[in-house]
Amino acid sequence: MGTQATVNSVSKCLKILDCFTPQQSELSLTQLSNMLKMPISTTRNMIKTLEEAGFLYRINNSQNYQLGMKLLELSYNARSSITVVQYAFPFMEELSSISNNKIYLTTPFDGKVLYLECLYAVKNVFNFSPNGITEYMHITGCGKAMLSYMEEKEVDEIIAKWGLPRFTKNSITDAKKLKKELEKCRENGYAIDNEENRLSTRCIGMAIRSPIGDVAGALSIGGTINSMTDEKIAEYEEILSHACDFLSNYAHLFPRLRMQKVK
C-alpha cells in the first residue's frame, strides 16, 4: 500500500512537470490543478515537493511557477551521456561547411523525433538550440526517414498515438498517403521534408541503422527552399549517405537502441 502510494505520488509530480511547455512556461497552482484534475490541496503538496527539490520555482511577486534550474542541470547530464554525438559531430561540421545549412542529429523517442544535436552554418548569430525538442515524425525529413525503416506495426502505433496533424498545406495527413511516401523514401534511401513542417523550408533526412537494420537515428540537412533546391539535395545525398554509413557502426550508442523497453 505504501509503495503504491509512493509510486502514485511520483507519477503525479511528473505529470505536473509535463504541463509546462514553451507556450505555457508559467502556470499557477489553480491552472495546474485544473489541467490535471487534481484537488488544490494535493497539487499544492506536489508543487511544494518539486519546489524544494529545485524542479520548480515560484516567480517573485507572482502566483505562477516555472520549471526549475535542477532540470537544466539534469538536461546537461543527460546530453553528456549521449556519446554518439562526439562521433557524429565531425561529420556534422563537414556537412555544415559544404552545404552552409542547418545540420540535425536525431533519434526516435516516444513516437516522435527527438533532436540530439544541431549545427548552424551562420556563426556569431544567436539561434535558439532545438536540442531536446520533439517534433511529429510525419512532417520532418528525419522522421520520415526513420519511419520508412520501422515495422508497419510500429508506424501504425505512432499514428494511433499522435495522429497526423497538419502544419502546412503540404503536410501529409492521411495514413495511406504517408505509407506510400515511406515506400518512396525506402526506395530513394532518404526522405524529403518539402515545406511540410514550416513553409519556405526544405530538408533531406537519412536514417542511421545498426548493422542488422535496426533504426537508431537520423541525420539531416535543412534550409530555405532557395538553398535546398532539387539539384542541391541530389548533391548532398552522397555526403549524407557517407556520414550515415559511418555512424551505423555506432548505432548502439543512440538512445533508441540503448534504452530497454519498459514492460
Order of alpha helices (4+ residues) and beta strands (2+ residues): alpha-beta-alpha-alpha-beta-beta-alpha-alpha-beta-beta-beta-alpha-alpha-alpha-beta-beta-beta-alpha-alpha
